[in-house]
Amino acid sequence: MAIPNISTKYIFGVKSAVVNNIAFHDEQTLLYPAGSYIILYNVDQKQQRFILGSEKGHGITAQAVSANRRLLAVAEKGEKPIITIFDLNTLRKRKTLNCFEVQSQECVSVAFSHDSKLLITQCGHPDWTLVLWQWEKARVLGTIKTSKPESTTPVHHVSCQNQALSTAISLA
């Protein structure tokens, strides 16, 4: 007897605790987390495509789409935070970043620079470390503690608003 082939057709729900949990890939496609997946939902065709989180991940904590809408960064909880960069056209994994520099088990926010060459990640409790990545080379360009462990006002959201971040790194 042949073993039936099982595949995912639809996933219902949304993981509301994820930072930036709803984003647009293009005019017709919404991105959102559900379980350990990122769902790409085409609102015109009413079809879903899926990106599965990493095997070592313990749940998606944040996501960010690049300014050019070609890349997706997905942060997941783990022994150490895991950030995976996906190509949104092919849905293939481009790079996996491991935050060995931090004590935290999760990234609470991620953001691309305007040119998509840099990625900034805000890691969570207990050390609240901001990490700047040259993600294509999986290279950490710098880290800084943004809050003290006992702080009542830790940083929970990061963004790159203009070219200043990339320009400052290029000059260094």
Solvent accessible surface area in square Angstrom, and as a share of the most:
residue,aa,sasa,rsa
1,M,238,1.06
2,A,92,0.71
3,I,162,0.82
4,P,105,0.66
5,N,149,0.76
6,I,155,0.79
7,S,96,0.62
8,T,62,0.36
9,K,143,0.61
10,Y,114,0.43
11,I,29,0.15
12,F,174,0.73
13,G,49,0.47
14,V,75,0.43
15,K,62,0.26
16,S,91,0.59
17,A,93,0.72
18,V,6,0.04
19,V,38,0.22
20,N,64,0.33
21,N,34,0.17
22,I,91,0.46
23,A,21,0.16
24,F,100,0.42
25,H,20,0.09
26,D,60,0.31
27,E,150,0.67
28,Q,71,0.32
29,T,7,0.04
30,L,38,0.19
31,L,0,0.00
32,Y,27,0.10
33,P,0,0.00
34,A,5,0.04
35,G,52,0.50
36,S,55,0.35
37,Y,59,0.23
38,I,2,0.01
39,I,0,0.00
40,L,2,0.01
41,Y,57,0.22
42,N,32,0.16
43,V,57,0.33
44,D,103,0.53
45,Q,119,0.53
46,K,133,0.57
47,Q,107,0.47
48,Q,29,0.13
49,R,111,0.41
50,F,50,0.21
51,I,7,0.04
52,L,105,0.52
53,G,12,0.11
54,S,27,0.18
55,E,176,0.79
56,K,161,0.68
57,G,17,0.16
58,H,134,0.60
59,G,12,0.12
60,I,4,0.02
61,T,18,0.10
62,A,0,0.00
63,Q,1,0.00
64,A,10,0.08
65,V,25,0.14
66,S,0,0.00
67,A,72,0.56
68,N,68,0.35
69,R,108,0.40
70,R,144,0.52
71,L,10,0.05
72,L,0,0.00
73,A,0,0.00
74,V,2,0.01
75,A,0,0.00
76,E,3,0.01
77,K,82,0.35
78,G,4,0.04
79,E,152,0.68
80,K,67,0.28
81,P,0,0.00
82,I,13,0.07
83,I,0,0.00
84,T,2,0.01
85,I,0,0.00
86,F,11,0.04
87,D,27,0.14
88,L,0,0.00
89,N,98,0.50
90,T,80,0.46
91,L,40,0.20
92,R,176,0.64
93,K,114,0.49
94,R,109,0.40
95,K,65,0.27
96,T,50,0.29
97,L,1,0.00
98,N,63,0.32
99,C,0,0.00
100,F,148,0.62
101,E,87,0.39
102,V,3,0.02
103,Q,122,0.54
104,S,0,0.00
105,Q,109,0.48
106,E,49,0.22
107,C,0,0.00
108,V,18,0.10
109,S,0,0.00
110,V,0,0.00
111,A,12,0.09
112,F,14,0.06
113,S,2,0.01
114,H,70,0.31
115,D,54,0.28
116,S,8,0.05
117,K,121,0.51
118,L,13,0.06
119,L,0,0.00
120,I,18,0.09
121,T,0,0.00
122,Q,0,0.00
123,C,0,0.00
124,G,0,0.00
125,H,118,0.53
126,P,43,0.27
127,D,8,0.04
128,W,21,0.08
129,T,4,0.02
130,L,36,0.18
131,V,0,0.00
132,L,20,0.10
133,W,4,0.02
134,Q,49,0.22
135,W,5,0.02
136,E,85,0.38
137,K,134,0.57
138,A,46,0.35
139,R,125,0.46
140,V,43,0.25
141,L,50,0.25
142,G,31,0.30
143,T,67,0.39
144,I,109,0.56
145,K,121,0.51
146,T,46,0.27
147,S,16,0.10
148,K,140,0.59
149,P,80,0.50
150,E,130,0.58
151,S,40,0.26
152,T,132,0.76
153,T,113,0.66
154,P,31,0.20
155,V,51,0.29
156,H,100,0.45
157,H,102,0.45
158,V,16,0.09
159,S,57,0.36
160,C,28,0.17
161,Q,149,0.66
162,N,89,0.46
163,Q,112,0.50
164,A,66,0.51
165,L,47,0.24
166,S,13,0.08
167,T,69,0.40
168,A,58,0.45
169,I,55,0.28
170,S,92,0.59
171,L,147,0.73
172,A,119,0.92
